[in-house]
Amino acid sequence: QGRRGNTEAAIDEISEIADRLGMKDPGYLAMLVELLLDDGRSDDGLALVDELLGVVEEKDHRQYEADLHRLRGELLLAAASGEDDRVEADDALRRAISVAVKQGALSFELRARISLVRLHLGTDGADQAMEELRETYGEFDEGFTTGDLVEAAALIRDAATAK
């Protein structure tokens, strides 16, 4: 529902199911964090992502750890009111990349690198972030019609065109 425009209904449905089942599954609830981000509810999203990162630590269930750090960075950026917030968002995204690289989670690495490029557009860090995105994109040999790879290709193309 959320990706088709009814974000509020999707948020309510996922929240109700998770509450009813007492669920704290980081993979399932990462969808809810994405929806909260899309709906502009950064504070709610940050509270949930921090709770889920606590579950990751407590249960040593690290499959979605990189993506949760990426989401944290995205939420921090969405709520940013100053340079300190942007620095904290950068830290979260770099942590997401580090975790993804250690885990060999190439798709999560790509997502975090896309977010890092967006964070640094128009700054001194843009060229380095874009080069790292190009390198990660180059590691893929299939799936080029998936959303993340399409988005990465567009960012890379736009950067090349802008030069």
C-alpha positions in Angstrom: 0.0 0.0 0.0 2.7 2.5 1.0 4.6 2.5 -2.3 1.3 2.9 -4.2 0.4 6.2 -2.5 -1.5 5.1 0.7 1.4 5.6 3.0 -0.7 6.3 6.1 -2.7 3.2 5.7 0.4 1.1 5.3 2.0 2.7 8.4 -1.1 1.9 10.4 -1.4 -1.7 9.1 2.3 -2.6 9.7 2.2 -0.9 13.1 -0.9 -2.7 14.2 0.4 -6.1 13.1 3.8 -5.5 14.8 2.1 -4.4 18.0 -0.4 -7.2 18.0 2.3 -9.8 17.6 4.8 -8.0 19.8 7.1 -8.1 16.8 10.5 -6.4 16.8 11.9 -8.0 13.6 14.4 -5.6 12.0 13.8 -6.7 8.5 10.0 -6.5 8.6 10.0 -3.2 10.6 12.6 -1.6 8.3 9.7 -1.4 5.8 7.9 0.7 8.4 10.9 2.9 8.9 11.0 3.5 5.1 7.3 4.5 5.1 7.8 6.8 8.1 10.7 8.5 6.2 8.5 8.8 3.0 5.7 10.3 5.1 8.0 12.9 6.6 7.8 11.5 10.1 11.5 11.6 10.9 11.2 11.6 14.6 9.0 8.5 14.7 11.4 6.8 12.2 14.5 7.7 14.2 12.9 6.3 17.4 12.0 3.1 15.6 15.3 2.7 13.8 17.3 3.2 17.1 15.1 0.6 18.8 15.7 -1.8 15.9 19.4 -1.2 16.1 19.2 -2.1 19.8 17.5 -5.4 18.8 20.3 -6.1 16.3 22.8 -5.6 19.1 20.8 -7.6 21.7 20.0 -10.6 19.5 23.1 -10.4 17.3 20.7 -10.5 14.3 22.8 -8.5 11.8 21.2 -9.2 8.4 19.6 -5.8 8.2 22.1 -3.8 10.2 23.6 -2.0 7.3 20.2 -0.9 5.9 19.1 0.3 9.3 22.2 2.5 9.5 21.4 3.8 6.0 17.8 4.6 7.1 19.1 6.3 10.2 21.3 8.5 8.0 18.4 9.3 5.6 16.1 10.2 8.6 18.8 12.4 10.1 19.2 14.1 6.8 15.5 14.6 6.4 15.3 16.2 9.9 18.5 18.1 9.5 18.4 21.6 10.9 22.2 22.3 10.8 25.6 21.1 9.9 25.8 18.9 13.0 22.8 16.9 11.8 24.5 16.5 8.3 27.7 15.3 10.0 25.7 12.8 12.0 23.8 11.6 8.8 27.2 11.2 7.1 28.5 9.1 10.0 25.4 6.9 9.9 25.8 6.4 6.1 29.5 5.6 6.3 28.7 3.1 9.1 26.1 1.5 6.8 28.7 1.2 4.1 31.3 -0.3 6.4 28.9 -2.9 7.8 27.6 -3.7 4.3 31.2 -4.2 3.0 32.1 -6.4 5.9 29.0 -8.5 5.3 29.4 -8.6 1.6 25.9 -7.1 1.3 26.4 -5.4 -2.1 22.8 -4.2 -2.5 22.8 -2.6 1.0 26.2 -1.0 0.2 24.8 0.4 -3.1 21.8 1.9 -1.3 24.0 3.6 1.3 26.3 4.9 -1.3 23.4 6.4 -3.2 22.3 8.1 0.0 25.8 9.4 0.6 26.0 10.9 -2.9 22.7 12.7 -2.3 23.9 14.0 1.0 27.1 15.4 -0.6 25.6 16.8 -3.8 27.0 20.3 -4.2 29.7 19.9 -1.6 33.4 19.1 -1.6 32.7 15.5 -0.9 30.5 14.9 -3.9 33.3 13.7 -6.3 34.6 11.2 -3.9 31.1 9.9 -3.0 30.3 9.6 -6.7 33.5 7.8 -7.5 32.8 5.2 -4.8 29.2 4.8 -6.1 30.6 4.2 -9.6 32.9 1.5 -8.2 30.1 -0.2 -6.3 27.8 0.0 -9.3 30.5 -1.6 -11.4 30.5 -4.7 -9.2 27.0 -5.6 -10.4 26.6 -7.9 -13.4 22.8 -8.3 -13.4 19.6 -6.7 -12.1 20.1 -3.4 -13.9 16.3 -2.8 -14.0 15.9 -2.9 -10.2 15.1 0.4 -8.6 18.4 0.8 -6.7 20.5 0.1 -9.8 18.3 2.4 -12.0 18.7 5.2 -9.4 22.4 4.7 -9.2 22.8 4.7 -13.0 20.8 8.0 -13.2 23.0 9.6 -10.5 26.1 8.5 -12.3 24.8 9.7 -15.7 23.7 13.1 -14.3 27.1 13.6 -12.7 28.8 12.8 -16.0 26.5 15.2 -17.9 27.1 18.0 -15.4 30.8 17.9 -15.9 
